Amino acid sequence: MAEFLEALKAPQARRILEKLAVEEMTLGSLKNSTKFSESSIQLHLQPLIKAKLVSKSKDGLLKLNWVKFNQNADWFRSFSDSE
């Protein structure tokens, strides 16, 4: 959970996840879509990859890991379910 929260602390990282939630993207298409510099994307991708929220295929395609994302989101939802 700590890695999940750490990975999402930067607004740029959250924006990257928003884009990857819609479609898998290459670094170049993510750069064009977000208008972030390549170095900024690389910087904010590292915690997302470390937290296993994003994976990168051999051909360079970046993909949101929905299973890992939902595991963490379910933890937050458990609080609203207990009311």
N, C-alpha and C positions, 0 to 999 in steps of 0.2 A: 504494500500500500504506500509506503514512504516513497519508493521509486516512482510510482504513479503520480503522486502529488508533486514531487520534485520536477518530473518531466513536464507537468502542465502549468508550472508557475509563470512561465513567460507567455505573454499574449501571442508572440510569433509561433510558439509551439502549438498553442490552441488553434491558431489559424491554419497551420499545416494539417492538423487532425481534421478540421472542418473540411478542408479540400479533399483529403484522402477518404473521408467518410462518403463522399459522393462518387469518387472513382479512383482507381489506381493510376499513379502518375510517375513519370520519370522526373529526375531532378530538373531537367530543362523545362518541362511543362509546369512543374510546380513553381519554378522561378518566374515564368511568364504569368502564371495565374495569380501569384501573390504579390508580384513586384518586389520581392525580397531579393537581396543579393545572394549569390551562390554561397558565399562564406557564412551569411546569416542562416541560410537554410541548413547548411552542414552543421553549424553550431547548435541549432535547435533540434535537429534530427537525432543527434547523438543521445541525449537523454530519453527520447522517445523510443529509440532502438534498444537502449539499455533496459528500459522498463518493459520491453517486448510489446509495446503498443503499436510499433511500426516495424515491418520487415522489408528487406530489400532483396529482390530476386537476383539471380546471376546475370540476368539481362538488364539490371538497373531499375526495375519497376518497383516503386514504393507502394506499400499496401498497409492499410489499417488492419490490425489484428483484432477483429471484432470479439473473439472469445475473451481475450485478456481485457479488452475495454469493458465488456459487459460484466465480467467478474467484479471489477472494481466499481462499476456503476451500481451493481446489485447491492453492494455493501452500503452505499449511500441511500438507495431505495429502502433498505431494511428499516431505516429510521422513520420514514414516512408511513411504512406499513404498521408500525407499532403504536401509532396514535389512535 
